[in-house]
Amino acid sequence: MTEPDPVTIAAALATRSSAGLYALVRARFADDPDALATLVAAEGAAPGSPQVATLGEVLRRAEAEDPAFGARLRREHERVQTPTG
């Protein structure tokens, strides 16, 4: 499985397909009003929308600033993308 691009993760966040993924990002952005506003603006947006692209860039920066967050983000995204059963 290839590593997901931050925009792919942003698209999953926009659809709120995983409460855990959304909660992880929302908690990380809690002290950053601009990042939190970007997350909220992307809610319900189409995968190729400017809002999702912007959220992808914010996620990319957050991963660069906090590699541990990036690892948790990717693990949670992988967990929700992997079918169980």
Backbone torsions as a table, in degrees:
resi	resn	phi	psi	omega
1	MET	NA	133.8	180.0
2	THR	-84.1	155.7	177.9
3	GLU	-66.9	132.3	178.6
4	PRO	-73.2	141.7	174.0
5	ASP	-70.3	148.2	178.0
6	PRO	-55.6	-29.5	178.7
7	VAL	-68.7	-34.0	175.7
8	THR	-63.7	-42.5	177.6
9	ILE	-66.7	-39.6	177.8
10	ALA	-60.3	-39.9	178.6
11	ALA	-63.6	-39.6	176.9
12	ALA	-64.8	-38.0	177.7
13	LEU	-66.0	-38.8	-178.1
14	ALA	-61.6	-34.1	179.8
15	THR	-88.2	-7.0	-177.1
16	ARG	52.0	42.2	-178.7
17	SER	-68.2	-16.3	178.6
18	SER	-140.2	118.5	177.8
19	ALA	-62.8	-36.5	-179.5
20	GLY	-65.9	-42.4	178.7
21	LEU	-64.3	-46.0	-179.9
22	TYR	-62.5	-43.7	-179.4
23	ALA	-63.7	-38.7	178.2
24	LEU	-60.1	-47.8	-178.0
25	VAL	-70.4	-42.0	179.3
26	ARG	-60.2	-41.6	178.4
27	ALA	-64.5	-41.0	179.9
28	ARG	-64.2	-35.4	-177.1
29	PHE	-90.5	1.7	-174.2
30	ALA	-55.8	-35.0	-178.4
31	ASP	-97.3	11.1	-179.2
32	ASP	-128.1	92.5	-175.4
33	PRO	-58.1	-34.9	-179.9
34	ASP	-68.0	-44.1	178.7
35	ALA	-65.4	-41.3	178.9
36	LEU	-63.5	-40.7	177.6
37	ALA	-63.5	-35.8	177.4
38	THR	-65.5	-41.6	177.3
39	LEU	-60.9	-47.4	-178.7
40	VAL	-65.4	-39.9	-179.7
41	ALA	-64.2	-27.7	-178.6
42	ALA	-81.6	-14.0	-178.1
43	GLU	-58.2	124.2	178.1
44	GLY	81.0	-2.4	-179.0
45	ALA	-76.7	152.6	178.5
46	ALA	-68.7	150.8	-178.4
47	PRO	-52.9	-35.9	-178.8
48	GLY	-93.1	12.1	-175.5
49	SER	-75.7	158.7	175.2
50	PRO	-60.5	-33.2	-179.5
51	GLN	-64.7	-41.8	179.5
52	VAL	-70.1	-39.4	177.6
53	ALA	-61.6	-42.5	178.6
54	THR	-64.5	-43.0	177.0
55	LEU	-61.7	-38.4	176.4
56	GLY	-58.8	-41.8	178.5
57	GLU	-66.6	-39.7	178.2
58	VAL	-64.4	-41.2	177.0
59	LEU	-63.8	-40.9	179.1
60	ARG	-59.3	-44.4	179.0
61	ARG	-66.3	-41.5	-179.8
62	ALA	-62.8	-38.8	177.5
63	GLU	-65.3	-40.0	179.8
64	ALA	-66.4	-37.9	180.0
65	GLU	-74.5	-30.8	-173.7
66	ASP	-140.0	84.4	-178.3
67	PRO	-57.3	-30.8	178.0
68	ALA	-65.3	-40.5	175.2
69	PHE	-62.1	-44.1	179.3
70	GLY	-57.9	-41.9	179.0
71	ALA	-65.5	-43.1	177.8
72	ARG	-64.2	-40.9	179.4
73	LEU	-59.7	-47.7	-179.0
74	ARG	-68.6	-37.8	176.7
75	ARG	-62.9	-45.0	-179.3
76	GLU	-65.9	-41.3	178.4
77	HIS	-62.9	-43.5	178.9
78	GLU	-63.5	-41.0	-179.6
79	ARG	-60.0	-43.5	-177.4
80	VAL	-78.8	-18.1	179.3
81	GLN	-88.6	-16.8	-177.5
82	THR	-90.7	118.3	178.9
83	PRO	-65.5	144.2	177.4
84	THR	-107.8	159.7	174.8
85	GLY	115.5	NA	NA
